[in-house]
Amino acid sequence: MLQRLLSPIMVVAVLLLGTACARSSTVLKNGDTIGDMVLSKDGTSSLWIGDFCTNNNYFQPGQKAATPEVATRECEKTVPLHSRLIVGDGWTTKNKQQLEENWKVITWELYLDGQQVDVGVFGTADMQTPEGYPNRSWPIFLENLAPGVHTRRNVFRISQEIFDGFVTYPVGTYDTTYRFTVDAK
């Protein structure tokens, strides 16, 4: 009798545990939150994380080929508390044809404070850099910033060697984590 009673209880417990685990591994989308911080597609009056963190340069001046690497970059500046921060990454090439060809062989991942963001639901935005080069980026913004130290991890994988018009990128994984501090004031 006890065994018959415990079986349904065990099934319910396993289902509840499975549901809780599935929720914890949810990929974040537009409007989702990390604590009180909100992911958004609206980039009005935003600051780019590159304004505070050195960009992920996988090559040195004068080099003709990049090197895949895993790196952590520390930011020396703090981000103002009332900022809206651009956290999506992108790709710049010398011309539009290179951008289209390069984009086809790159896959992207983004993690904010350890939580994965579904970059695909944010779409992409094509623009020109101040120098006039074509750029495609993920328009992903973080609003309602919480004071303290945060991480932004960007991973892009290249499935075949590409040339962006400046540097050759060999096949590999390019993985950079940025740690930045949001000012408490």
C-alpha positions in Angstrom: 0.0 0.0 0.0 2.8 2.4 1.0 4.6 1.7 -2.3 1.4 2.6 -4.3 1.1 5.8 -2.4 4.8 6.8 -2.9 4.9 6.1 -6.7 2.5 9.0 -7.6 4.3 11.3 -5.1 7.7 10.4 -6.7 6.3 11.1 -10.2 5.0 14.5 -9.1 8.4 15.3 -7.4 10.4 14.4 -10.5 8.1 16.5 -12.7 8.4 19.5 -10.4 12.2 19.1 -10.2 12.4 18.8 -14.0 10.3 21.9 -14.5 12.4 23.9 -12.1 15.6 22.8 -13.9 14.2 23.7 -17.3 13.3 27.2 -16.1 16.8 27.8 -14.8 18.4 27.1 -18.2 16.0 29.4 -20.1 17.7 31.5 -22.9 16.9 35.2 -22.4 14.8 37.1 -24.9 13.7 40.7 -25.5 12.0 42.0 -22.4 13.5 39.3 -20.1 15.3 40.4 -16.9 18.5 39.7 -15.1 17.7 40.7 -11.6 16.1 44.2 -12.2 18.0 44.8 -15.4 16.0 44.5 -18.6 17.0 43.3 -22.1 15.6 45.4 -24.9 15.7 46.1 -28.6 15.2 49.8 -28.1 18.6 51.5 -28.2 17.6 55.2 -27.9 20.4 57.1 -26.1 22.6 54.1 -25.5 26.3 53.8 -24.6 28.3 51.1 -26.3 30.2 48.7 -24.0 33.2 49.5 -26.1 33.2 53.0 -24.7 34.1 51.4 -21.4 35.9 48.1 -22.3 38.7 47.5 -24.8 37.3 45.7 -27.8 38.0 42.1 -28.4 41.0 42.5 -30.7 42.3 39.0 -31.6 45.2 40.5 -33.5 47.9 43.1 -33.0 48.6 46.1 -35.3 50.5 44.9 -38.3 49.3 41.3 -38.0 47.6 39.8 -41.0 45.9 37.0 -39.2 43.8 36.8 -36.1 44.3 34.2 -33.3 41.3 32.4 -31.8 41.5 32.8 -28.0 39.6 32.8 -24.7 40.2 36.0 -22.8 38.9 38.0 -19.9 39.1 41.8 -20.3 38.9 44.0 -17.3 37.3 47.4 -17.7 39.1 50.3 -16.1 36.1 52.6 -16.1 32.7 52.4 -14.5 29.5 52.6 -16.4 27.2 55.4 -15.2 24.2 54.0 -13.3 21.5 55.6 -15.4 22.9 54.4 -18.7 21.3 52.1 -21.3 24.1 49.9 -22.5 24.6 48.3 -25.9 25.7 44.7 -25.2 25.2 43.1 -28.6 28.2 42.5 -30.7 28.8 42.8 -34.5 31.1 42.4 -37.4 32.7 45.0 -39.6 34.3 44.5 -43.0 35.9 46.6 -45.7 32.9 46.1 -48.1 29.4 44.8 -48.2 30.2 41.6 -50.1 32.8 40.6 -47.5 30.2 41.3 -44.8 27.6 39.0 -46.4 30.2 36.2 -47.0 31.7 36.5 -43.6 28.3 36.6 -41.8 27.3 33.2 -43.3 30.1 31.3 -41.6 30.0 33.0 -38.1 27.8 31.8 -35.3 27.2 34.0 -32.2 26.5 33.5 -28.5 26.1 36.2 -25.8 26.0 35.7 -22.0 25.1 38.4 -19.5 26.0 37.7 -15.9 26.3 34.0 -16.9 22.9 33.8 -18.6 22.6 33.1 -22.3 20.8 35.5 -24.5 19.0 34.4 -27.6 20.7 36.8 -30.1 18.5 35.6 -33.0 15.3 37.0 -31.5 16.8 40.5 -31.5 17.4 40.6 -35.3 20.3 42.4 -36.8 21.0 46.0 -37.8 23.2 47.0 -40.7 25.0 50.3 -40.5 28.2 52.1 -41.5 31.0 52.7 -39.1 32.3 56.4 -38.7 35.0 55.4 -41.2 32.4 54.3 -43.7 32.8 50.5 -43.4 29.7 48.2 -43.4 28.8 46.7 -40.0 26.1 44.2 -38.9 25.3 44.0 -35.3 22.9 42.5 -32.8 20.8 45.4 -31.4 20.7 44.1 -27.8 20.5 46.7 -25.0 20.6 46.4 -21.2 18.4 48.9 -19.3 17.8 49.6 -15.7 21.4 48.8 -14.8 22.1 47.4 -11.4 25.1 48.7 -9.5 28.1 46.4 -9.1 30.3 44.1 -11.2 28.7 42.4 -14.2 30.0 40.2 -17.0 29.3 40.2 -20.7 30.7 37.1 -22.5 30.7 37.1 -26.3 31.5 33.9 -28.3 31.7 33.8 -32.0 32.7 30.7 -34.0 34.1 30.8 -37.5 33.5 27.6 -39.5 35.8 28.5 -42.4 38.7 30.9 -42.8 37.5 34.4 -43.7 39.0 37.7 -44.6 37.2 40.9 -43.5 39.2 43.2 -45.7 41.7 43.9 -42.9 42.7 40.6 -41.3 42.3 36.9 -41.9 40.4 35.0 -39.3 41.1 31.3 -39.1 38.6 28.6 -38.2 38.1 28.7 -34.5 36.3 29.9 -31.4 36.8 33.5 -30.3 35.6 33.8 -26.7 35.9 37.0 -24.6 34.5 37.9 -21.2 34.3 41.5 -20.2 33.9 42.5 -16.5 32.6 46.0 -16.0 31.3 47.9 -13.0 28.1 49.9 -12.9 28.5 52.9 -10.7 26.4 53.0 -7.6 25.6 56.7 -7.9 
